[in-house]
């Protein structure tokens, strides 16, 4: 069996992160809070292990006794922000309360392991138990939270009124989760997405933006960026100094980006074929504008799936030579995973989700934002619960979270196509899926590729991103960046905390790659810029104007579609 077969022949009975998110967004994330048959099997397995229950119960009671007498050594993990206030450790009552909470949580987690469930049931129960444990944390209780009491005393009770007001406001509209950012602190086109450029092509489904050169000479081969189809494009053009587009342009690259239109019910029929045609049209426009035989293609997250299928379509139709390189950022092509994403979805749920978006004509982006939040409840739910409601504060001003809250919709057909693709894991099976009538075989994409993943990505786990090194046919450079799903992309060179890992070879096993990888300080941006430059031909004079005769410049960047709500 070849290394390629190791990945392409893996069982596809487990759906990945993409269909989990898109299914939950249509049906509601709280469906996973119900134990269902997994809960029944969990109870039955424990009932058949009375000795195990007795041992766990005895250990818990013993620990309670130690806590009551002040002999317990239990303490929150280092860096657990929930219990950072000195009162949690300095006050004898609160310290014991935290210790009882930690002891109970540890017992509950151990019981999930003790039940020895099938992996699917275990992942579902572990998710449920973890969410219950997180919700019951003493830090979330307004009656005993020291930070809530201190805020109330400091403000004369005003913080409590503000907290109630914040809660009512958040519950009044979706997504019904605590607000994560002070939206008035940012404005697209003024404080975000301000790299100079212009719309040079407007189509029914997208705008093509060309960015103005900032150097006297530029690389001959331009770069087209395909952003996620479920978010606004400006994640790669945040505030000055935190913009990948700004950085690449400053390094002499010719950069174009697609800004997707925010669909509504009128666009219900737009699916992978229609979006794929858009990418093909944009690639042709980029090459015509810059009179270049080739272009680099960079796809991000769901846009990476689309870009990969387009590259395979070009390979199948004999036009792969128009691509200089294929690049992916936080993108999962192999959807088979053995974790929560795989365990929490089945074909029945997938069909129900497709039907739900089909009735409306689109998937509401606010529902997707709610799903994202519940995947990391301590960071994205309970942290803001304490800040917004218990302390009555406004959430902080953070550009990443502003972008995250600037949600978009997904056309019903695209929603259907993505779920179907993920459930079948079709991209790992040559010819199993098509684009524009062309069978897709990613291994035929044998141009050089650059793949970026985030070490703590909870949406697209880096191991799943790494699997693309075995699916694509060309020479691949895989880079594992600091941080999570989006923060790994927003990684400016002046960030002193940034690191990334690389290795000379890409073995089939991602853990083997990790063992051989070396850690480098700094951002991956400079290395990526150099990698592109080495594959971009000679330097040529910068264009005096943007666009071309058939693609004249229109509105200045960030265009008009980015403002669609």
N, C-alpha and C positions, 0 to 999 in steps of 0.2 A: 504493500500500500504506500503510495507516495505521500509526501508531506501535504500536498494539496488535498488529497483524498481524506486525510485525517480531519480536515475541517469541513470539507464540502459534504462528507457522508455522515456527519453527526446527526443524531435523531432530531427531528424538527417538531416534536410533540410539545415543546415548551416555548411559549411566546416570550418575546423580549420586552425591553423597557418601552419601546415605541408603542406597541399595542396595549400595554398596561396603561400608559398615560392617556392614550386616545380613547380607550374603552372607559376608563374611570371618568374622564372628562365628560363623556356622553351620558353615563349612567349615574354618576355621582360617586365621590371617593368614600362615602360612608358605607357603601356596600361591602367594603373590605373589613369594616368593623364588626360585621356579623359573622360569627364562627361557622354557621352552617354545619354541613356534614363533617368538616374537619374538626369542629368543636365536639361533635358527638363521638367521633373516633378518639379524640384526645381524652375525653372523659372515660370512655370504655377501656382504653389502654391503662390509664392510671388505676381504674377500679380493679384491674387484673394484677396490679402490683401493690398489694396492701403493705408489704414489708417496706417497699420504697417510700410510700406515703408516710408510714410510721417513722422511718428514719429522718425524712425531711422535716416532719412535724416536730419531732423531738429536738432536732438540731435548732430549729427556729425558736422553740420555747427556751432552750438553753441560752441562745443568744439574747433573747428578751431579758432573761434573768441577769445576764452580764451587763446589759444596758441599764437595767434598773438600779444595779448596785455600783454603776460607774466603772465597771471593769472591761467594757467592750472597747476594742481597738478600731472598730469600724469608723471610716471617715470618707467623705466624698473624694472622688478621684481628683488628682491635681489638674487644675484647669477647668473644673466643673463650675461654670459661672452662676449656676442656680443658687449655690450656697456660698458665694463670695463675700457676702456681708458678714462682718465679724460676729454679729449676734448669733448666727447659726452654730458657731463653735464656742462662743464665750458664754452664752446663756445656757445653764444646765438643762432646762426644760426643752429648749429648741434643739440642743445638741442630741438629747435622747430621742427626740421626735425624728430627727434626720437619721439617726442610727437605726431606729425601728423601721423606717421607710426603706433604707438600704438593705437591711436584713430580709425584709419581706420581698423586696424586688429580686434579690438574689435567689431566694427560694422559688419564686414563681418561674424565673428563667431556667433554673435547674430542673423543674418539673417538666418543662417542655422537652428538654433533652432526655429526661428519664423515660418519657412516654415512648421513645424510640419509634416515632411515626415515620411514614414514608416522607421523602423529602418535600413533596408538594404540601402535604398537611402540616409538616413541621414549619415550613416557611410561613404559611398562612397564620398558624397559631403564634409563632414568634412575633410576627408583625402585630397581631392583635394584642398580645401580652405586653409587648414593648410600648405600644401606644397607651394602653391603660396605665402602665407604670409611670410613663412620662406625665400623663394627665393628673395622676394622684400625687405628684410631688408636692411636699409641703410648701415649696416656693411659690406654687400657683394659688395657694389658699389665701384669700384676702383677710381672713380673720387672724391668721397667725404670722403672715409675712412681715418681717421686720422692716423691709423697704417700703411696704404699703403704709405701715404705721408712722414711720419717720416722715414720709411724704405728707401724710395727713397732718401731722403735728407742725411741720415746717410751713405748710400753706394754710393752716387754720381750717382744714377740712375741704378746701377748694379742690385739692387733687382728687378726692373721691367723686365730687360732682363732675369734674372733667373726665374722669375715668368712665363714669356711667354714660356721659355724652358721647365719648369715643366709641363705646360699645354699641350704643344705639345706632350711631352713624354707620359703623361697619356692618351691622346686621341688616341695615336697610337695603343694601344692594350687594350683588355678587361681585367678586368672590367673597363669601362670608367667612373671612379670616381676618385677623388683626391687620390693620394697615402697616406696611413695612417701610414706608418712605414718606417724607414730606414733599408732596408733589409740586408745591408752589416754588420750590427751590430751583427747579430746572425748567428749561424751555427748549424744545427741539428747534434747531436753527439759530439759536442765540447762545446757549450754554452747552448744548450737545449737538453733535452732527454739524460741525462748523468748518470742516476742512473744505477749502475753496474748490468748486467744481460746478458742473452744469448738467442738467438732463439733456442728453443728446438723442434719445429715442423714447417715445411714449407709445405703449401698446395697451390693449384692453386689460392685460393682466399684470403688467410691470412697467416700470420706468428704468431706463439705463442711464446711469450717472457716470460721467467721466470726470476725473479729478485733475485739476490744473497742475502742471509740473512745477517743481520747486528747485530744480537744478538745471544748469545750462545744457547738460546732456542727459539722455535717458536710455534705459535698456531698450533694445529693439523689439523684443517680444513683450506684448502687454499681458496683464493679468486680469481675468474676469472672476469676481467673487460672487458665488451663489449663496445668499444668506438663508437661514431657516425659513421655511414656508409657514411657520406658526409663530413668528415673532417679527418685530420691526428690524430692518437691516442695520440700524445704527449701533448695534452692539459692537461693531468693529470701527465705529467712528464716534466714540464717547467724547468726553471733555478733552480739550487740548492737552497733550502730554500722555493721554491714556487711549489714544486712537491708533489702531493698527494701520488703518488707511493713511493717516497723517504720517506715520513713521515710514511706511513703504514708499510713499511719494517723496519724502525727504531724502531717501536713499537712492533716488533715481529710477524708480519703477513707474511704469505707466499703469495706473489702476482704474478699473471700471468695476461697478457693483450694480446688481439688480435690486431694485426696491419693489417688493411685491405689493400689489393692490390688496387692500383688506376686503375680502369677498363678503357678499351677503347672499340672500336667497336667490337672487338673479343668476348667481354664478354656481349654482348647485351642481351642474354637470361638468365642471372643470376637474379633471383628474390627472393622473400621472402623465398620460399622453399629452394633454394640453400644456401642463407645466414643463414637460420635457421639450416640447416644441419651442416654448419660450426661451429655454436655455440655448437651444440650437440657434435660434434667431439672434439672440444676444451675442453668441460667439461669432456668428457671421458678421454682425454689425461692428463688433470690436475689431475684427481683422480688417474689415473694409476701411474703417475710420483711420486705423494706424497703418494701413497698407502692409500688413504683416501676413505671412503665410501661416503662422502659428500663433497660438495664445496659450498661456497657462490657465488652468481651471482650478479654483479653490472652492470647495463646498463645505458648509458648516452645518453640523447636526443634521436635521432632516433635509436641508439643502445639499448635504454631502451625499445622501442616498440618491437624490435626484441627479446630481452631477455625475455620480458613478454610473448610473444607468445610461446617461447621455454618452459618457465615454465608451461604454460597451456598445451602444448603438453605433457610434462612429466607427468603432473597430469592426463591427459586423458589416457595415456598409462601405468599408474600404476608405474611410476618411479619418482614421486615427492620426494620420500625419499632420492634421491641423492642430493637434494638441502637443504642446511642448512638454508639459508635465501634468500630472493629476495629483491634486492635493486635498486632504481631508482634515477637518478640525472637529473634534469630539463627535465623531460619526460612527455609528454601529451598522455594519452591513450584515454581519452574522448575528441573527437575533436569538440564537439558541443560548440560553443561560440557565444555570442551575441555582436560581435564587428567587427572591420575592417576585420579580417581574415575571418569571416563568410560572411560578406557582399560583399567581393570583388571577390568571385569566384562562378561560377555555373557549371553545368555539361557540358555545351557547351565549356566553357573555359578549363575545365579539359580534355575533349576529344582532343581538339586542342593541349594542352600541351603534352599529351601522344603521339600524332602523330608526334609532332616536335622532341621529343627525339628519337622516334622510327626510324625516317629517318636517324638520325646521328648514332644511336646505343648507345648513352649515353647522359646524361645531363652534360653540362660543368659547373664545379665548379666555374669558374670565373663569370658566369652569376648569380649564386646563391649569390656570394659575392656582386654583384651589387644590388641585391634585398635586402639583409640585410642592406646595406648602406642607401637605400631610405626609409627604415622603420623608421630610426631616422636621418633625413636629417640635423638637426642643429648640432648634435654631429658628424656625420660620413660623411657629405658632406660639409656643409658650414664652419664648423670649419677649415677643411683642405683647403678649397678654399681660405680662408683668409691667412692662414699660408703659403701654398705652392705657391700661385699665386700672391696675393696682397703684401705679404711681401717677397716673393722670398726665403723662407727658406726651408730646408729639414724637412720632418716630424720627430717626435721624435723617439727614439729607445725604443720600448715597446714590450716585449715578447708576450703578448696576441695578439697584432695586427699583429706581425710577423706570429704567428700561423694562425690567421684569413686569412692572405693573401696567405698562403701555401695551396691553394685550391686543391680539388680532384674532380673527376668525379663520376657520378652515372650511373650504368648500366641501359639501357632503360627499361628492364623488372622490375627491382626494383623500378624505377621511376613510372612506371605504377601501380605496386602493392601498393605503398605507397599512391598515389593519390586516387586510387579506395578505399582503406581502409579508408582514411580520409573522402572522400565524403560520403560514406555509414555510417561512424562512426561505423564500424562493431565490434570493440572491446567492445562496450557497450552492444552488443546483443549476448547472449550466442548461439553459434552454427552458427552465421551468416557468420563467416569467418573461414578459415581452414589454417593449416600449416602442410605440408607433409601428406595431406589427413586426418588430425585429426581436428575435430571441436574444436574451441577455446572458453573456458569459463573461464574468468579470476577469477571468484569467487571460482573456484576449487583450485586456488593457495593459499592454506591456511597455508603456512609457515609464520613465522615472516617476516615483510618487513620494510625497512627504506627508506623514500622518502625525497629528498632534492629539494627545489625550491628556486628561487631568487625573492626577493620582487619587484624588478623593471625590471623583465625579460619581454622584448617586443616580444620575439619569442615564449616562452612557459609561458604564464601568470601563476603566482603562483596559482590562483584560479583553473585553468584548471589542473595543476599538482596535486592539492589537491584532485580533483575528483577521482584520483586513490585509495584514501583511502576507497572509497565506492565500488570500482570495485574488488579489491583483497580480498580474503577470510580470510586471516590470521590477526594477530594482527599487527597493523601498527603504526610506529612512524613517524610523519611528522615534518620536520624541515624547517622553513622559514629563509633563509640566507640573509645576506646583499648583495646588488648589483644586477646585472642583470644576463643575460643568462649564460655567461661563467665565469665572475668574481665571481659569487657566488660559483663556484666549486674551483677556485684558491683562497683559503682562509686560508693561513698559520696562525698558532697560534700566530706568533709575529706581526700580523697586529693590531695596536692599535684601528683602526676604526671599526673593525668587531663586529657585534652582530648577534644573531639569536634568533628566537622565537620558543617556544614549548608549547604544552598543553597536559593535561592528557587524554583528550577524543577527538574523531574525529566525530563531528556531521555532518549531511549531508551538511549543509550550511557553506561554507568556511568563510563567514563573522562572523558567530557565533563562529567558531574556533578562529578567530583572536581576537575577544572580550575577549575570555577566556585565550588567550596565554600570557605567560610571556616572557619578553625579558632578555636575558643573554648576558653578555659581552664576547667577544672573538670569536674564530672560532668554527665551528661545528666539525672540524676534530678530536679533542681529544675525544669528546663524541661518535663519530661514531666508532673510534678505540676501545673504551671500549665496546660499544654495540656489535661489532663483536667478541671481545675477550670472552664475556660472552656466546657466541653461537658457540665457536670454539673448545670446548673440552679442554683437558689438554695440558700443555706445553710439548713439546718433544724436543730432541736434534736437533739442526740445521743440515740440510743435508750438508755433506762434499763436494758434487759436485752437479751441476745442471743437470737436465734432468734424463734420465733413459736409460736402454738398448735399448728400442724401440724408444725412443725420445732423442737421444744424443744431447748435446749442439753443436750448429753450430757457426754462426757469433755472435760477441758480440752485445748486445743491442746498438742502437735501431733497428738492423736488416737491411734489404735491401729494403723492400717494402715501407718504409717510405720515401725513396728518389725518388720514381717513380714520374715523372712529366707528 
